[in-house]
Amino acid sequence: MGHNDGHNSDTDFPLYLYHQGKNDRIYELLGAHAHEEDGVQGYIFRVWAPHAKSVSVVGEFNGWDEGKHVMHRMIDGETFECFVPGVKQYDTYKYCITTQDNRRLMKADPVAFHTETPPRNASKLYELEGFRWTDTAYCRERDKRNVYASPMNIYEVNLLSWKKHEDGNYLSYNDLAEELVPYVKEMGYTHVEFMPVTEFPFDGSWGYQVTGYFAVTSRLGTPHDFMHLVDSFHKAGIGVILDWVPAHFPKDAYGLYEFDGQPLYESSQWDRMEHKSWGTRRFDFGRNEVLSFLISSASLFFDKFHIDGLRVDAVASMLYLDYDKQPGEWVPNIYGENKNLEAISFLRKLNEAVFLRFPYALMIAEESTAWGLVTKPGSVGGLGFNFKWNMGWMNDMLSYLKLDPYFRMNNHNKLTFSMMYAFSENFVLPISHDEVVYGKGSLIGKMPGTYEEKFAGVRCFLGYMMAHPGKKLNFMGYEYGQFKEWDYREGLEFFLRDEYEMHGKLSEYVKALNEYYKATPAFYEVEDSWDGFEWLAADDADRNIVSFIRRDKSGNEIIALTSFSGADAEDYLLGVNRRGKYKILFCSDDKKYGGEGKLTHKTLHTVRHPSHGKAYSLAIPVPKLTTLYLAYVPEQPKKK
């Protein structure tokens, strides 16, 4: 192999692409790989450390002795490699890097597939190959699906705290395959989204401060155990989305931080190096090797772990040079603006690379500003994602819901404003983990009123959310009304669902609502234009009521009506297009869901009374805090 001259035809071209920012599978080049040399089995190690004086592989196999396995420079002069005979899977190792000023740094492998369990932090040898997947049928179906015209109802989960064992230990990936998968299927979700599972040192960061971009956290098991979890979800027909963090990384000494003694993965520009309020380093998006590193991390999870999508965290923090900064703390770009041109270019390259290899992928931006064209292709000036979280809708809705119904009439525009821009992007409506922490209160805890009114408020809101254009995401615990805020140190309070009637009934409601959504193409087929949506009453602020029509591609219509009022509307006239009979198909006030069951008649007949600009109307006694779905019933031809 001729390591000393650094030249090897198998690695020269991947190495060249890596330095061009165009290698989206550096996990085949860098890191540690099982390898045979002169009939001897071992592992070959490769690491990029351009500023290093020297690098050696140290581990339990050589007594952590930096003199035993010194690495050689490859053809680029920046990457080091070394073959170590006789090492085996699960052996721990690090790179000992001697810096230009003769410091010795002990660094974990940036491209390791497995690590010791925190707080320990050495890398572990692990071969990803060899897992037997059984999700072929699922993947075949997924490849044919039009994601925009399909139902997407996401259950967001923190795997470390969904449930815990009685002794306080985590459920493993294998435990979760047995417990979480059937639960998500039974409740009727189409997708799960895991909060970050890439290896991270500190539980309190919830996974958002990543040290292992190619390793799933070893707290819950091995990479193959994680594959088993994904495989189990796929066999149940459920897609898996991972939360992924390419904006920044923590300053742990063994991690990417000043990897070879000076800024390498982070920007060296004073104004772009730090995320001050997060205490982290920002990636250098102008550096080709960093692009290859991050795009390869994303690709690995599609390629080797069969995931369906990534939710890309903190996109706004990447796009703006002045994000979280005061005047004087940032330098404008070459055009004198606050846009981070390198980060914009990175996001476009990321999405292009992912969609080229994985056309079915969901690439979802968590982008909290009004940045344009997030879900449009780079070729027309977009960022190239296919979905974006609708943070504006979320903020408007939650601030509206917290109000006493008496004051909601003055804030009615918070209900309707989202339709001014609903078709400008492909949206996901997110009620995520971020909204139920730091004293914001759980979803049910945000609701005003009595105990019963709080449950009615949640049912009413969820019914409205399901009918509103956009894919759906809710965070674990909302589905049975956990009052306590989410705490990453504790499991959810599932006993509430089993032991308290109202919590159990809310769980039944969410399950029924999820199934209704999946079975109703009008709620998901046309989300990108007015063809799928028509207002009936957008301006009934005095009664806190909104109503609209949703349509599928065939023109089938469902009417959704929601009353956010604290009082019943006894003789509400709902304008409709057609004369005849209408049926209430779903009602959040039904007794079986914990409501009062005030609507005893499920079939309604139109009256010749104009309302909402329509010639006919339905007289409906609308209960307070209730969502209804109705549909026209075609007349049966009379028998002769």
URRATA-V863501 format. One record per backbone hydrogen bond with DSSP energy under -1.0 kcal/mol. NH is the residue of the N-H (numbers start at 0). CO is the residue of the C=O. E is the energy in kcal/mol with one decimal. If there is no record, write none. Layout:
BEGIN
NH CO E
NH CO E
END
This chain:
BEGIN
5 2 -1.4
10 7 -1.3
11 7 -2.0
14 10 -2.3
15 11 -2.1
16 12 -2.7
17 13 -2.1
18 14 -1.9
19 15 -1.0
20 17 -1.1
21 16 -2.8
27 24 -2.0
28 25 -1.2
29 25 -3.0
30 45 -2.4
32 43 -2.1
34 41 -2.8
36 39 -2.6
39 36 -1.8
41 34 -2.1
42 83 -2.1
43 32 -2.8
44 81 -2.9
45 30 -2.1
46 79 -2.2
48 77 -2.5
51 48 -1.8
52 97 -3.1
53 97 -1.2
55 95 -1.8
56 68 -2.6
57 93 -2.5
59 91 -1.3
61 58 -1.5
63 58 -2.7
64 61 -1.1
67 64 -1.4
70 54 -3.1
71 80 -3.1
73 78 -3.3
74 5 -2.1
76 73 -2.1
79 46 -3.2
80 71 -2.6
81 44 -1.8
83 42 -2.9
85 40 -2.9
89 124 -3.4
90 87 -2.1
92 122 -2.4
93 57 -2.7
94 106 -3.1
95 55 -3.0
96 104 -3.0
97 53 -2.9
98 102 -2.6
101 98 -2.0
104 96 -2.9
106 94 -3.0
107 253 -2.7
111 108 -1.8
115 121 -2.7
119 116 -1.7
122 92 -2.1
123 113 -2.7
124 90 -2.5
138 134 -2.7
139 135 -2.3
140 136 -2.0
141 137 -2.6
142 138 -2.3
153 471 -3.2
154 190 -2.3
155 473 -3.0
156 192 -3.0
160 157 -1.5
164 168 -3.0
167 164 -2.5
172 219 -2.7
175 171 -2.8
176 172 -1.8
177 173 -1.2
178 174 -2.1
179 175 -1.4
180 175 -1.7
182 178 -1.3
183 179 -2.8
184 180 -2.2
185 181 -2.8
186 182 -2.2
187 184 -1.1
188 183 -1.8
189 152 -1.8
190 152 -1.5
191 238 -2.6
192 154 -2.1
193 240 -2.6
194 156 -2.7
198 214 -2.4
204 201 -2.0
205 202 -2.2
207 204 -2.2
210 198 -2.6
211 198 -2.2
216 196 -3.1
225 221 -2.0
226 222 -2.3
227 223 -2.1
228 224 -1.6
229 225 -2.3
230 226 -3.0
231 227 -2.2
232 228 -2.1
233 229 -2.5
234 230 -2.4
235 231 -1.3
236 233 -1.8
237 232 -2.8
238 189 -2.3
240 191 -2.6
241 308 -2.5
242 193 -2.1
243 310 -2.7
248 280 -2.4
254 251 -1.7
258 255 -1.3
260 257 -2.1
266 281 -1.6
271 268 -1.8
272 268 -1.1
274 279 -2.9
278 274 -1.4
279 274 -1.5
280 248 -3.0
281 272 -2.8
282 246 -1.3
283 264 -2.6
284 282 -1.1
286 283 -1.6
290 286 -1.8
291 287 -2.5
292 288 -2.2
293 289 -2.7
294 290 -2.7
295 291 -2.0
296 292 -1.9
297 293 -2.2
298 294 -2.4
299 295 -2.7
300 296 -1.1
301 297 -1.1
302 298 -3.2
303 299 -3.1
306 300 -2.1
307 239 -2.8
308 239 -1.3
309 361 -2.7
310 241 -2.9
311 363 -3.2
312 243 -2.9
314 365 -1.9
317 314 -1.2
318 314 -1.9
319 315 -1.6
320 337 -3.4
322 319 -1.1
324 321 -2.0
328 325 -2.2
332 336 -2.5
335 332 -2.6
339 318 -3.3
340 338 -1.2
343 339 -2.2
344 340 -2.2
345 341 -2.5
346 342 -2.6
347 343 -2.0
348 344 -2.4
349 345 -3.1
350 346 -2.3
351 347 -2.6
352 348 -2.7
353 349 -2.5
354 350 -2.6
355 351 -1.9
356 352 -1.5
357 353 -3.2
360 357 -2.3
361 307 -1.8
363 309 -2.9
364 386 -2.5
365 311 -2.3
366 364 -1.1
375 372 -1.4
379 376 -1.5
380 377 -2.0
381 376 -2.5
382 372 -1.9
383 375 -2.5
384 373 -1.9
385 362 -1.8
386 362 -1.8
387 425 -2.2
388 364 -2.9
389 427 -3.1
390 388 -1.4
393 389 -1.8
394 390 -2.7
395 391 -2.6
396 392 -3.0
397 393 -2.5
398 394 -2.1
399 395 -1.9
400 396 -2.9
401 397 -1.5
402 399 -1.2
406 403 -2.4
410 407 -2.2
413 410 -2.0
414 411 -1.8
415 411 -1.1
416 412 -2.8
418 415 -1.4
419 416 -2.5
420 417 -1.0
423 420 -2.1
427 387 -2.2
428 470 -4.0
430 472 -2.7
434 431 -1.8
435 432 -1.7
439 436 -1.7
445 441 -1.3
453 449 -2.3
454 450 -1.5
455 451 -2.3
456 452 -2.8
457 453 -2.0
458 454 -2.6
459 455 -2.8
460 456 -2.4
461 457 -2.7
462 458 -2.1
463 459 -1.9
464 460 -2.9
465 461 -2.3
466 462 -1.2
467 463 -1.5
470 426 -2.4
471 151 -2.8
472 428 -2.0
473 153 -2.3
474 430 -1.5
475 155 -2.5
477 474 -1.7
481 476 -2.3
485 435 -1.4
489 486 -2.1
491 161 -2.0
493 491 -1.5
495 492 -1.7
497 493 -1.3
498 494 -2.6
499 495 -2.1
503 499 -2.3
504 500 -2.6
505 501 -2.1
506 502 -1.9
507 503 -1.8
508 504 -2.2
509 505 -2.7
510 506 -2.1
511 507 -2.4
512 508 -3.1
513 509 -2.7
514 510 -2.1
515 511 -2.4
516 512 -2.7
517 513 -2.2
518 514 -1.6
519 516 -1.5
522 519 -2.4
523 520 -1.8
524 520 -3.1
531 528 -1.6
532 529 -1.3
533 548 -2.0
535 546 -2.6
536 546 -1.9
540 538 -1.9
543 540 -1.0
544 539 -1.8
545 561 -2.2
546 536 -1.9
547 559 -2.2
548 533 -3.3
549 557 -2.8
550 531 -1.4
551 555 -1.7
554 551 -1.7
557 549 -2.4
558 629 -3.2
559 547 -3.0
560 627 -2.5
561 545 -2.9
562 625 -2.9
563 543 -3.1
568 621 -3.0
571 568 -1.0
571 619 -1.7
573 617 -2.7
575 615 -2.2
581 603 -3.2
582 630 -2.8
583 601 -3.3
584 628 -2.7
585 628 -1.3
587 626 -2.4
589 586 -1.4
592 589 -1.4
593 590 -1.9
594 589 -2.3
596 588 -2.9
599 597 -1.3
603 581 -3.4
605 579 -2.4
606 616 -3.1
608 606 -2.3
610 613 -1.8
613 610 -2.3
616 606 -1.9
617 573 -2.2
619 571 -3.4
621 568 -2.0
621 619 -1.5
624 564 -1.2
625 562 -1.1
627 560 -3.0
628 585 -2.2
629 558 -2.7
630 582 -1.9
632 580 -3.1
END
